[in-house]
């Protein structure tokens, strides 16, 4: 089975990231990849150096964008943020 992301999924993932970055300009794209557990799911990995409240707001906005894509195109996306500014306790 091919692990390559289709052109349409790549375009939609880029649209999600662009919309997120327009609202949260400090984020950067790490990679777009298929979920290892569910190959029909696409993960958008972003670097999000921000405080926890802003990250939660960004994740809520991402979920809204992802839901719109799911309803319109039946493609599942998840944005996964990595935040180097948060300290793990």
Beta strands, then each sheet from edge to edge (+ up, - down):
strand 1: 28-34
strand 2: 41-47
strand 3: 76-82
sheet 1: 1+ 2- 3-
end
